[in-house]
Amino acid sequence: MNDATAAIDEPRLINRMGWRLMPLLGVLYLVAYIDRSNIAFAKLQMLGSLGLSEVAYGLGASLFFIGYLLFEVPSNVLLHKYGAPRWMARIMFTWGVVTILLAFTRNATMFYILRFLLGASEAGLYPGVIYYLTLWFPQRHRVRMLGYFTVGSSLGNMIGAPICGWLLDKGGLFGLQGWQLVFVVTGIPSVLLTIVVLYLLPKAPQHATFLSEGEKRWLTHTLSSESAAARGRERHGSVLSVLTERRVLGMAFYYMMLSISVYGVSYWLPTLVKGFGVSNTTNGLLNIIPWLLATIVLATLPSRLRASNHAMVAMLVSSLLGIVFFVSSVFLPGHALRFAALCLGAPCMYLLIPCFWTLPPKFLYGARAAAGIAAINSLGNIGGFIAQNLVPFVKQATGSTRMPMLVPAACMVVFAIVTAMILRRGNRMPQTVDGAPLPNNAR
């Protein structure tokens, strides 16, 4: 390493890069999550308008994840080929248009088709950003940046809830019903952000005007060293051969447990709160609380988890607490205590997300990393499909709006067991995930 790279003030550089990149990336995820959570609020009126049952609506809502599954890997491969600015701008535009079109749904078939197309349109955003961050930040800083990025999802739920609840009570504006206003208003921001992404998101450090030549050399050297180590652990084969690796499939199952929990809670929470007998606007305001707590946790804790063993311990503790809170939300007496338990369970789930996504880049590199991360995310997000069908099924089978919260509790049990297995093996992937050791800096 030459003098220019040795003299770099690493903390200052990483912070400057974070301030330059993470706000825009966070806004993208915030808007994406508003467009995901809007379906939970639109449901409160859309069921009656379209004449759908809870189970039928859950199926339509969950078709988003089938589109996601089918197009996620191709999308991330194309992002690797064409660069983040152009491909993410395409994602923003298409999902915004489809979201707006949902306002004009006339029947169940049209609803199913548009939800599928929404998933296909948005496919690649989340794993694309995860891959994009590997081009900028050394491994030891990624859990913090992923934490900042994940704040966008909790903020999306937090901001989207009162907006959607308020819009439901504004039916008749512009001749649209409340649920139609929800889709139109939440779809417009993503369309408007298309130009912003295209011109303000830099493709890679080499193209960044806010970095000096010395800083670019330091980043190139540091990231190349980490990539060389990942290449040494990576299997040979075509880009798409990564889809059959047991490590990737095992990680996808691991992530699926988290996905079922997150989408099960975010999808069902407005329905559960509606059972308290509150108005749509009050429902939206109450839904701010769990996501505000999640935002606070994501903004503060990941920066303290630079060491991989700290992140894994945090995952175990957080999943165990999640079990306690979600079980409590079913069996505690009174609406207030049950809602408080859900509010405490939400940040437990969300802290797991940035910690989890530090694992795949440790054994995937380059185009195979883009494909592998996309595969883990898309297969894991089948959990969203499962959650949005299983949760209303549990409600229908038990007749209780509370019992569906045992679904995320059960998934947290599985997640905790797998996490404990990884910790017991010294932060190696368990045998069901190919038994391949993580790098030394993960131990």
C-alpha positions as CSV (number, residue, x, y, z in Angstrom):
1,M,0.0,0.0,0.0
2,N,1.5,3.4,-1.0
3,D,1.7,6.5,1.2
4,A,-1.4,8.0,-0.4
5,T,-3.6,5.1,0.7
6,A,-1.9,4.7,4.1
7,A,-2.7,8.3,5.0
8,I,-6.4,7.9,4.5
9,D,-8.6,8.8,7.6
10,E,-10.9,5.7,7.3
11,P,-13.6,6.7,9.8
12,R,-14.0,10.1,8.2
13,L,-14.1,8.7,4.7
14,I,-16.7,6.0,5.6
15,N,-18.8,8.6,7.3
16,R,-18.6,11.0,4.3
17,M,-19.6,8.1,1.9
18,G,-22.4,7.2,4.2
19,W,-23.8,10.7,4.2
20,R,-23.5,10.8,0.4
21,L,-25.1,7.5,-0.4
22,M,-27.3,6.3,2.4
23,P,-30.0,9.1,2.5
24,L,-30.9,8.5,-1.1
25,L,-30.8,4.7,-0.7
26,G,-32.9,5.0,2.4
27,V,-35.5,7.1,0.7
28,L,-35.8,4.4,-2.1
29,Y,-36.5,1.7,0.5
30,L,-38.8,4.0,2.5
31,V,-40.9,4.6,-0.7
32,A,-40.8,0.9,-1.5
33,Y,-42.1,-0.1,1.9
34,I,-44.9,2.4,1.8
35,D,-45.9,0.8,-1.5
36,R,-45.7,-2.6,0.3
37,S,-47.6,-1.6,3.4
38,N,-50.3,0.2,1.6
39,I,-52.0,-3.1,0.8
40,A,-52.6,-3.8,4.5
41,F,-54.6,-0.5,4.8
42,A,-56.3,-0.6,1.4
43,K,-57.6,-4.0,2.5
44,L,-59.8,-2.4,5.2
45,Q,-62.0,-1.0,2.4
46,M,-61.0,-3.0,-0.7
47,L,-62.4,-6.3,0.6
48,G,-66.0,-4.9,0.6
49,S,-65.5,-3.0,-2.7
50,L,-64.3,-6.0,-4.6
51,G,-66.3,-8.6,-2.7
52,L,-63.2,-10.6,-1.6
53,S,-62.8,-12.8,1.4
54,E,-59.8,-12.5,3.8
55,V,-58.2,-15.6,2.3
56,A,-58.7,-14.5,-1.3
57,Y,-57.3,-11.1,-0.6
58,G,-54.4,-12.6,1.2
59,L,-53.6,-14.7,-1.9
60,G,-53.8,-11.6,-4.2
61,A,-51.6,-9.6,-1.9
62,S,-49.0,-12.5,-1.6
63,L,-48.7,-12.8,-5.4
64,F,-46.3,-9.9,-5.1
65,F,-43.7,-12.3,-3.8
66,I,-44.1,-14.7,-6.7
67,G,-43.3,-12.0,-9.2
68,Y,-40.4,-11.1,-6.9
69,L,-39.2,-14.7,-6.8
70,L,-39.2,-15.1,-10.6
71,F,-37.5,-11.9,-11.5
72,E,-35.2,-11.1,-8.6
73,V,-32.1,-13.0,-9.9
74,P,-32.3,-11.8,-13.5
75,S,-32.8,-8.2,-12.2
76,N,-29.7,-8.3,-10.0
77,V,-27.6,-9.8,-12.8
78,L,-28.8,-6.9,-15.1
79,L,-28.0,-4.4,-12.3
80,H,-24.4,-5.8,-12.2
81,K,-24.2,-5.4,-16.0
82,Y,-25.8,-2.0,-16.5
83,G,-25.0,-0.3,-13.2
84,A,-27.1,0.7,-10.2
85,P,-28.3,4.2,-11.4
86,R,-29.9,3.0,-14.6
87,W,-31.3,-0.2,-13.3
88,M,-32.7,1.2,-10.0
89,A,-34.3,4.1,-11.9
90,R,-36.0,1.5,-14.1
91,I,-37.2,-0.3,-10.9
92,M,-38.6,2.9,-9.4
93,F,-40.5,3.9,-12.5
94,T,-42.2,0.6,-13.2
95,W,-43.2,-0.2,-9.6
96,G,-44.7,3.4,-9.3
97,V,-46.7,3.0,-12.4
98,V,-48.1,-0.4,-11.3
99,T,-48.9,0.9,-7.8
100,I,-51.0,3.7,-9.4
101,L,-52.7,1.2,-11.7
102,L,-53.8,-0.8,-8.6
103,A,-56.2,2.1,-7.8
104,F,-58.2,1.1,-10.8
105,T,-58.6,-2.5,-9.9
106,R,-62.1,-3.7,-10.9
107,N,-62.1,-7.4,-9.9
108,A,-60.1,-10.2,-8.3
109,T,-58.4,-11.2,-11.5
110,M,-57.1,-7.7,-12.2
111,F,-55.9,-7.4,-8.6
112,Y,-54.0,-10.7,-8.8
113,I,-52.3,-9.7,-12.1
114,L,-51.3,-6.2,-10.8
115,R,-49.9,-7.6,-7.6
116,F,-47.8,-10.1,-9.5
117,L,-46.5,-7.3,-11.8
118,L,-45.7,-5.1,-8.8
119,G,-43.4,-7.9,-7.5
120,A,-41.8,-8.3,-10.9
121,S,-41.3,-4.6,-11.1
122,E,-39.7,-4.1,-7.7
123,A,-37.6,-7.3,-7.9
124,G,-33.9,-6.5,-7.5
125,L,-34.2,-3.4,-5.3
126,Y,-33.2,-4.8,-2.0
127,P,-30.6,-7.3,-3.0
128,G,-29.4,-4.7,-5.6
129,V,-28.6,-2.3,-2.8
130,I,-26.9,-5.0,-0.7
131,Y,-24.7,-5.8,-3.6
132,Y,-24.2,-2.1,-4.4
133,L,-22.9,-1.5,-0.8
134,T,-20.3,-4.2,-1.3
135,L,-18.8,-2.1,-4.0
136,W,-18.4,0.8,-1.6
137,F,-17.9,-0.2,2.0
138,P,-15.4,-2.7,3.5
139,Q,-16.9,-5.6,5.4
140,R,-16.4,-4.1,8.8
141,H,-18.6,-1.2,8.0
142,R,-21.5,-2.9,6.2
143,V,-23.6,-3.9,9.2
144,R,-23.8,-0.2,10.1
145,M,-24.7,0.9,6.6
146,L,-27.2,-1.9,6.2
147,G,-28.8,-0.8,9.5
148,Y,-29.1,2.7,8.1
149,F,-30.6,1.3,4.9
150,T,-33.1,-0.9,6.8
151,V,-34.3,2.2,8.6
152,G,-36.0,3.0,5.3
153,S,-38.3,0.1,5.8
154,S,-39.3,0.9,9.4
155,L,-39.7,4.6,8.4
156,G,-41.8,3.4,5.4
157,N,-44.2,1.6,7.8
158,M,-44.1,4.4,10.2
159,I,-44.8,7.2,7.7
160,G,-47.1,5.1,5.5
161,A,-49.4,4.0,8.3
162,P,-50.8,7.5,9.2
163,I,-50.9,8.6,5.5
164,C,-52.8,5.5,4.4
165,G,-55.2,5.6,7.4
166,W,-55.9,9.3,6.7
167,L,-56.5,8.7,3.0
168,L,-59.0,5.9,3.7
169,D,-61.1,8.5,5.5
170,K,-60.8,10.9,2.6
171,G,-62.9,8.8,0.1
172,G,-64.7,10.9,-2.5
173,L,-61.7,13.2,-3.2
174,F,-61.2,13.4,-7.0
175,G,-64.0,11.0,-7.3
176,L,-61.9,8.1,-5.9
177,Q,-62.7,5.8,-2.9
178,G,-60.3,5.9,0.0
179,W,-58.5,2.7,-1.0
180,Q,-58.0,4.1,-4.5
181,L,-56.4,7.3,-3.1
182,V,-54.0,5.1,-1.1
183,F,-52.6,3.5,-4.3
184,V,-52.5,6.8,-6.3
185,V,-50.8,8.9,-3.6
186,T,-48.3,6.2,-2.6
187,G,-47.4,5.4,-6.2
188,I,-46.5,8.9,-7.4
189,P,-43.3,9.4,-5.2
190,S,-41.5,6.4,-6.8
191,V,-42.2,7.7,-10.3
192,L,-40.9,11.2,-9.3
193,L,-37.7,9.6,-7.8
194,T,-36.8,8.0,-11.1
195,I,-34.8,11.1,-12.4
196,V,-33.3,11.7,-9.0
197,V,-31.8,8.1,-8.9
198,L,-30.6,8.3,-12.5
199,Y,-28.6,11.5,-11.9
200,L,-27.6,11.5,-8.2
201,L,-26.7,7.9,-7.5
202,P,-23.0,7.2,-8.5
203,K,-22.3,3.9,-10.2
204,A,-19.2,3.0,-8.3
205,P,-16.3,4.7,-6.3
206,Q,-14.3,5.1,-9.5
207,H,-17.0,7.4,-10.8
208,A,-17.5,9.3,-7.6
209,T,-16.6,13.0,-7.9
210,F,-16.7,13.4,-4.1
211,L,-13.8,11.1,-3.6
212,S,-10.1,12.0,-4.1
213,E,-7.8,9.8,-6.1
214,G,-6.1,8.7,-2.9
215,E,-9.4,7.7,-1.4
216,K,-10.4,5.8,-4.5
217,R,-7.1,3.9,-4.4
218,W,-7.6,3.0,-0.8
219,L,-11.1,1.7,-1.4
220,T,-9.9,-0.2,-4.4
221,H,-7.1,-1.8,-2.5
222,T,-9.3,-2.7,0.6
223,L,-12.2,-4.0,-1.4
224,S,-10.0,-6.0,-3.7
225,S,-8.3,-7.7,-0.8
226,E,-11.7,-8.7,0.6
227,S,-12.9,-9.8,-2.8
228,A,-9.8,-12.0,-3.2
229,A,-10.6,-13.7,0.0
230,A,-14.2,-14.2,-1.0
231,R,-13.0,-15.6,-4.4
232,G,-10.9,-18.1,-2.6
233,R,-14.0,-19.4,-0.7
234,E,-16.3,-19.3,-3.7
235,R,-17.0,-22.3,-5.8
236,H,-16.3,-22.3,-9.5
237,G,-19.1,-22.4,-12.1
238,S,-21.4,-20.2,-14.0
239,V,-23.2,-17.2,-12.4
240,L,-26.5,-19.0,-12.2
241,S,-24.9,-22.2,-10.8
242,V,-24.9,-20.3,-7.4
243,L,-28.6,-21.0,-7.3
244,T,-28.0,-24.7,-6.6
245,E,-25.4,-24.2,-3.8
246,R,-26.5,-25.6,-0.5
247,R,-25.0,-22.6,1.3
248,V,-27.2,-20.2,-0.7
249,L,-30.3,-22.4,-0.3
250,G,-29.7,-22.8,3.5
251,M,-29.3,-19.0,3.9
252,A,-32.6,-18.6,1.9
253,F,-34.4,-20.8,4.4
254,Y,-32.8,-19.0,7.3
255,Y,-34.0,-15.7,5.9
256,M,-37.4,-17.1,5.1
257,M,-38.2,-17.4,8.8
258,L,-37.4,-13.7,9.3
259,S,-39.4,-12.8,6.2
260,I,-42.5,-14.6,7.4
261,S,-42.3,-12.8,10.7
262,V,-41.8,-9.3,9.2
263,Y,-44.5,-9.6,6.6
264,G,-46.9,-11.4,8.8
265,V,-46.8,-8.6,11.4
266,S,-46.8,-5.7,9.0
267,Y,-49.6,-7.2,7.0
268,W,-51.9,-8.1,9.9
269,L,-51.2,-5.2,12.3
270,P,-53.7,-2.8,10.8
271,T,-56.4,-5.5,10.9
272,L,-55.6,-6.3,14.5
273,V,-55.7,-2.7,15.6
274,K,-59.0,-2.2,13.6
275,G,-60.4,-4.8,16.0
276,F,-59.8,-2.3,18.9
277,G,-62.8,-0.3,17.4
278,V,-60.7,2.7,16.3
279,S,-61.1,4.9,13.2
280,N,-58.9,4.4,10.1
281,T,-57.0,7.6,11.0
282,T,-56.4,6.5,14.6
283,N,-55.4,3.1,13.3
284,G,-52.7,4.7,11.2
285,L,-51.5,6.8,14.1
286,L,-51.2,3.8,16.4
287,N,-49.3,1.9,13.7
288,I,-46.6,4.5,14.0
289,I,-45.5,3.3,17.4
290,P,-43.9,-0.1,16.6
291,W,-42.1,1.2,13.5
292,L,-40.8,4.2,15.4
293,L,-39.3,1.9,18.0
294,A,-37.8,-0.2,15.1
295,T,-36.4,2.9,13.5
296,I,-34.7,4.0,16.8
297,V,-33.1,0.5,17.2
298,L,-31.9,0.5,13.6
299,A,-30.4,4.0,13.9
300,T,-28.4,3.2,17.1
301,L,-27.5,-0.5,17.5
302,P,-26.0,-1.7,14.2
303,S,-23.1,0.8,14.5
304,R,-22.1,-1.0,17.8
305,L,-22.0,-4.4,16.1
306,R,-18.9,-4.2,13.8
307,A,-17.5,-7.5,15.0
308,S,-19.3,-10.4,13.4
309,N,-19.6,-12.3,16.6
310,H,-21.3,-9.3,18.2
311,A,-23.8,-9.3,15.3
312,M,-24.5,-13.0,15.7
313,V,-25.1,-12.7,19.5
314,A,-27.4,-9.7,18.9
315,M,-29.3,-11.9,16.4
316,L,-29.8,-14.6,19.0
317,V,-30.9,-12.3,21.8
318,S,-33.2,-10.3,19.5
319,S,-34.9,-13.5,18.1
320,L,-35.4,-14.8,21.7
321,L,-37.0,-11.5,22.8
322,G,-39.1,-11.6,19.7
323,I,-40.5,-15.0,20.7
324,V,-41.5,-13.7,24.1
325,F,-43.1,-10.5,22.8
326,F,-45.1,-12.2,20.0
327,V,-46.4,-14.9,22.3
328,S,-47.3,-12.3,24.9
329,S,-49.2,-10.3,22.3
330,V,-51.6,-13.3,22.0
331,F,-52.1,-14.2,25.7
332,L,-51.8,-11.0,27.7
333,P,-55.1,-9.5,28.9
334,G,-56.4,-6.3,27.4
335,H,-55.7,-4.4,24.1
336,A,-53.1,-2.1,25.6
337,L,-50.8,-4.8,26.9
338,R,-51.1,-6.9,23.8
339,F,-50.4,-3.9,21.6
340,A,-47.4,-3.0,23.7
341,A,-46.0,-6.5,23.3
342,L,-46.3,-6.1,19.5
343,C,-44.6,-2.7,19.6
344,L,-41.6,-4.3,21.4
345,G,-41.5,-7.3,19.1
346,A,-41.2,-5.1,15.9
347,P,-37.7,-3.8,16.7
348,C,-36.5,-7.3,17.6
349,M,-37.4,-8.4,14.0
350,Y,-35.9,-5.4,12.3
351,L,-32.5,-5.6,14.1
352,L,-32.1,-9.1,12.6
353,I,-32.2,-7.8,9.0
354,P,-28.9,-5.8,8.7
355,C,-27.1,-8.4,10.9
356,F,-28.2,-11.3,8.6
357,W,-27.2,-9.5,5.4
358,T,-23.5,-9.3,6.5
359,L,-23.3,-13.1,6.0
360,P,-23.7,-13.8,2.3
361,P,-21.0,-11.5,1.0
362,K,-18.5,-13.5,3.1
363,F,-18.7,-16.4,0.6
364,L,-19.9,-14.8,-2.6
365,Y,-18.1,-12.5,-4.9
366,G,-18.7,-10.4,-8.1
367,A,-21.5,-11.4,-10.5
368,R,-22.1,-14.6,-8.4
369,A,-22.6,-12.4,-5.4
370,A,-25.2,-10.4,-7.3
371,A,-27.0,-13.6,-8.3
372,G,-26.5,-15.3,-4.9
373,I,-27.7,-12.4,-2.8
374,A,-30.7,-12.0,-5.1
375,A,-31.4,-15.8,-4.8
376,I,-31.3,-15.7,-1.0
377,N,-33.6,-12.6,-0.9
378,S,-36.1,-13.9,-3.5
379,L,-36.3,-17.4,-2.1
380,G,-36.4,-16.0,1.4
381,N,-39.2,-13.7,0.4
382,I,-41.4,-16.6,-0.3
383,G,-41.9,-16.1,3.4
384,G,-43.9,-13.0,2.4
385,F,-46.1,-15.2,0.2
386,I,-46.5,-17.7,3.0
387,A,-47.2,-15.0,5.7
388,Q,-49.9,-13.2,3.7
389,N,-51.7,-16.5,3.1
390,L,-51.0,-18.3,6.5
391,V,-52.0,-15.3,8.7
392,P,-55.5,-14.9,7.3
393,F,-55.9,-18.7,7.3
394,V,-55.0,-18.9,11.0
395,K,-57.6,-16.1,11.7
396,Q,-60.2,-17.9,9.7
397,A,-59.5,-21.3,11.4
398,T,-59.4,-19.9,14.9
399,G,-61.8,-17.0,14.6
400,S,-59.3,-14.8,16.5
401,T,-57.5,-11.8,15.2
402,R,-54.8,-12.4,17.9
403,M,-53.8,-16.0,17.2
404,P,-52.1,-15.2,13.8
405,M,-49.3,-13.6,15.9
406,L,-48.2,-17.1,16.9
407,V,-46.9,-17.4,13.3
408,P,-44.0,-14.9,13.7
409,A,-43.4,-16.4,17.2
410,A,-42.9,-19.9,15.7
411,C,-40.6,-18.5,12.9
412,M,-38.5,-16.7,15.5
413,V,-38.0,-20.1,17.3
414,V,-36.6,-21.6,14.1
415,F,-34.5,-18.5,13.5
416,A,-33.1,-18.6,17.0
417,I,-32.2,-22.3,16.7
418,V,-30.2,-21.8,13.5
419,T,-28.5,-18.7,14.9
420,A,-27.5,-20.8,18.0
421,M,-26.1,-23.5,15.7
422,I,-23.9,-21.0,13.9
423,L,-22.6,-19.5,17.2
424,R,-21.9,-23.0,18.6
425,R,-19.8,-23.8,15.5
426,G,-17.8,-20.7,16.0
427,N,-19.8,-18.6,13.5
428,R,-19.6,-21.3,10.8
429,M,-22.6,-22.0,8.6
430,P,-24.4,-25.1,10.0
431,Q,-24.1,-28.4,8.2
432,T,-27.5,-27.9,6.6
433,V,-25.9,-24.9,4.9
434,D,-23.1,-26.9,3.4
435,G,-20.9,-26.8,6.5
436,A,-18.6,-24.2,4.9
437,P,-16.7,-22.0,7.3
438,L,-17.1,-18.2,7.3
439,P,-13.8,-16.2,7.0
440,N,-11.6,-15.7,10.0
441,N,-12.9,-12.1,10.5
442,A,-16.4,-13.5,11.1
443,R,-15.3,-15.7,14.0
